[in-house]
Amino acid sequence: MYRLFSWEHSYFSGKARAYLRFKSRMGALGPGFEDILATPELIMGLLIPRSGSPAVPQLEAPDGSWIQDSSEIIDYCEAAHPEAGVIPEIQRPRQRLAAYLIELLADEWLVVPAFWERWYFSEDGREPNHLAFNEQQWGAVLAAGAPGNLRREAGGNFFRDMFGIHESRSNPRGVYAGLQHLGVNEQTEPAWQASQHRILQRLETHFAQHDYLLGGALSLADFGLLGPLYAHLYRDAVSGFALRTHFPLVCEWVERSVGEGCLNARSYGQKLYSLGDNGELVGRSANGDDGAWLPDDALAETLLPVLAVFFEEMWPVLVDALDHLTAYVASDQHEAGGELPGKTFTATPGFEALQTGNGALTQDFELGGVKGRRMVVPYHAWMLGRLQAAIAPCLEADDGKQSLNELLAGFPRGSELLELPRLLAGCTVRKEGGLLYSAQT
Ligand SMILES: N[C@@H](CCC(=O)N[C@@H](CS)C(=O)NCC(=O)O)C(=O)O
C-alpha cells in the first residue's frame, strides 16, 4: 500500500489526500493507500531519517521511495497509475494549461490569504475567533492519543512557545513571521483578503454552472484548489462560517471534490435515482457535463475570470521573482548547483538574511494598488519549470500552439507565459525530495 503521512489541518495534505482518495475509489491506485497521522514521533523517527524533511504531506510508495511535495506526489502517482488521469492530455492544451495555472494560483498565491485567515482570527482579542478550534486540531497531532483536554493544552502551549501567539504583532515568530515574509502587514492585509474574495466570488459563479473546474470531472485544478479551500477556508471556524454563508456553491464543491460527507453534493461516482414506471429505482450519473471534462478542449466562460486573477495578480510578481532569483544565482553570494531556500510558509531556516528585510531574495510587489515587500520563493521557479515541461509538447503542434496563443492573448501579459524558457534560463531549479538547488552550469 501507499502510505500518506499527513495532518487534517494541513493545507497541502488536503490536496494530496483528496487526489489519492479519488484515484483509489476509481480503482486506479494499485494497492490503495493508508492515511497516517504524521505525529511528532513519526516525523522525528521516520520522515526525517528517510526523506531528510519534516514537511507533510509525504508519500511512501510500496517500493519504499519517499515523495514530496504535493505536486510531485500527484506526478508520481499519475505516471505509475495513468488510469482515471487527472491531468488533461496534450491533445487538450487549453485544459492542460488551465489545470497547471489554477494549481499554481491555489498552491502559491491563495496560500497567503488562507494562511492569514487562520492566524489572524486566532490572535488575542480578535472577534470572531477560532483559536480554540486550532488549538484542538493542532493538539490532535501534537498529543495524539492523549485525552481531549490535554490535546487542547498541547496545541495552546505550542502556539505560545513556537509562534509567540500572545505577542503576534509586537514580536512575530513562527507563522506570524511567515506572514510578514509573504508580504502581509497592516497595509496589505485588506488587499490579500480582497484578492481571496474576488477568487471565491468568481468560483461561486463558475460552480453555478459546472460541478468541477474543467466541467463534469475532477482534475489537477480541483485538487490544487483544495489546498486553500479544505483545511483553512472550509474547516477553520471563522473562515468556514464565512464560506458557508457567502459561498455555498464553493462549499458544495469542496464536499464533492473531497468525496466525503457529500450525499447532497453530487460527488464523483454517485448516482441520482428516479422511480421508473413500475416504481423501480433508475440510476443516472449525479454529475453535470456528462461527467466529463468539457468537449473539444473548451474552457467554460466562467473559468476565464478565475484564470484572469492569475495573470492580473500573480504573474507580474512571479516574473519579477524570477529576475531576482536569476540575479542571486549569478551573484557571488551563491555557488552554482548550491542549495536554495525551499519553504513556502516562511523564510527557510538558514536563508533568513536573504529572504527578509532587503535581502537579495526579497522583492517589492503591488496588490490592489497597495505596495508591499515579500520573499522570493525558489519553489515557484520549480513549479513554473514543471508547467513549461507540461505544455512544451502542446506547443510543438501547430494547432496546439495556435490554440494556446489565442487563449493567452485574452489575458494581460498572457503571451509572456510562452517566454518561460527565456525567463527560467538563469534560474532553473532542481528538486531532490524536499530540497531545491540551482542547476549546475
Ligand atoms: N509545497 C509543499 C508544501 C509542504 C508544506 O509546506 N507543508 C507544511 C504543512 S501544509 C509543513 O509541513 N510545514 C512544516 C514544515 O515544513 O516543517 C507541497 O506542495 O506539499
The ligand as an SDF file (V2000), in Angstrom:
LIG
                    3D

 20 19  0  0  0  0  0  0  0  0999 V2000
    4.9750   22.7500   -1.4090 N   0  0  0  0  0  0  0  0  0  0  0  0
    4.7050   21.7050   -0.4650 C   0  0  0  0  0  0  0  0  0  0  0  0
    4.4750   22.2260    0.8720 C   0  0  0  0  0  0  0  0  0  0  0  0
    4.5170   21.2780    2.0410 C   0  0  0  0  0  0  0  0  0  0  0  0
    4.3510   22.1200    3.2690 C   0  0  0  0  0  0  0  0  0  0  0  0
    4.7690   23.2820    3.2770 O   0  0  0  0  0  0  0  0  0  0  0  0
    3.7640   21.5480    4.3110 N   0  0  0  0  0  0  0  0  0  0  0  0
    3.5390   22.2480    5.5530 C   0  0  0  0  0  0  0  0  0  0  0  0
    2.1820   21.9080    6.0900 C   0  0  0  0  0  0  0  0  0  0  0  0
    0.8840   22.2150    4.9210 S   0  0  0  0  0  0  0  0  0  0  0  0
    4.5580   21.7660    6.5740 C   0  0  0  0  0  0  0  0  0  0  0  0
    4.7850   20.5870    6.6850 O   0  0  0  0  0  0  0  0  0  0  0  0
    5.1760   22.6750    7.3000 N   0  0  0  0  0  0  0  0  0  0  0  0
    6.0750   22.3170    8.3860 C   0  0  0  0  0  0  0  0  0  0  0  0
    7.4920   22.0550    7.9400 C   0  0  0  0  0  0  0  0  0  0  0  0
    7.7980   22.2270    6.7430 O   0  0  0  0  0  0  0  0  0  0  0  0
    8.2960   21.6760    8.7980 O   0  0  0  0  0  0  0  0  0  0  0  0
    3.6260   20.7520   -1.0060 C   0  0  0  0  0  0  0  0  0  0  0  0
    3.1070   21.0050   -2.0900 O   0  0  0  0  0  0  0  0  0  0  0  0
    3.4120   19.7130   -0.3910 O   0  0  0  0  0  0  0  0  0  0  0  0
  1  2  1  0
  2  3  1  0
  2 18  1  0
  3  4  1  0
  4  5  1  0
  5  6  2  0
  5  7  1  0
  7  8  1  0
  8  9  1  0
  8 11  1  0
  9 10  1  0
 11 12  2  0
 11 13  1  0
 13 14  1  0
 14 15  1  0
 15 16  2  0
 15 17  1  0
 18 19  2  0
 18 20  1  0
M  END
$$$$
